[in-house]
Amino acid sequence: PPHHPITPPPPMTLTQTQTQSTSIPWKKVLLWSAIALTVIFSLGPPLWEVLTSIKTNAAITADSVIYFPNFNQLTLDHYIQLFQRNHFHRYIFNSALVAILSTILCLTIGSPAAYALARLRIPGEPIVLAYVLVVTLFPYILLFLGLLDLVRFTGLANNYLALIIPYTAINMPLTILVMRSFFQQLPKDLEDSAKVDGYNTVQMLWQIVLPMTLPALVTTGILAFIFAWNEYIFALTFITRESMQTIPVAAAQLGGTTLFEVPYGPLAAATVIGTLPLVVMVLFFQRKIVQGLTAGSVKG
């Protein structure tokens, strides 16, 4: 067969070589710039709160802003003051008790309700789902006056139940909607096989269905816990006894020694203490949260 020689490409000129070597990858530059700005925007305020909480009062109130204090300008007095003079451990216990109990009740009641809506043929199911969705979109602050009258009527003022019950009711619609979508994604043949093996409904839910929906339980539980931990209006109004206050109320009521003094250090320390448990919890359950948020996004 005839042989056709391969013609080599023409050599690159000096101008072309300089153009390729000096070209800037604008896409990567813009991408990393956006990432850097997002990180700075997200981590800037928490970092500033942490630095403020460990700076001395002189460094906080200095005329020129001290962004990164030296060793002589660092102190832990603000944290010591919170626990010794303000008894902040009481408020941590109150917030933890209310948030944990309301989250447990929300998952305990909402999960069976979501399973019933996902598997059983309930008359008027679309109406029930529409009502749950409307309640989810309804601003909870508009329930304040009605709940206040109920608290007065039932005599639950200065009682943990005055916070646990409303928090559970507010988080219940979101729990039902999220868990229902996860129950619908589970294959029904698995439940039929469990019934054939002799499992009753309670055993099937507890031993088979709920372990498979653990990411959804963790994700929903964390959302309910964060709401109960950070809620302020109900905790300020329904609980007036100082020993039963939660962290947001106690932190808002921190005062200085004079009328014109703003205790920036103790406020920053209280903010860090109130935020740290949430950060630790999210980091600990990070994998489950990611599984819960991405489950069902890919079929196959």
Secondary structure, 3 states (H helix, E strand, C coil): CCCCCCCCCCCCCHHHHHHHHHCCCHHHHHHHHHHHHHHHHHHHHHHHHHHHHCECHHHHCCCCCCCCCCHHHECCHHHHHHHHCCCHHHHHHHHHHHHHHHHHHHHHHHHHHHHHHHHCCCCCHHHHHHHHHHHHHCCHHHHHHHHHHHHHHHCCCCCCHHHHHHHHHHHHHHHHHHHHHHHHHCCHHHHHHHHHCCCCHHHHHHHHHHHHCHHHHHHHHHHHHHHHHHCCHHHHHHCCCHHHCCHHHHHHCCCCCCCCCCCHHHHHHHHHHHHHHHHHHHHHCHHHHHHHHHCCCCCC
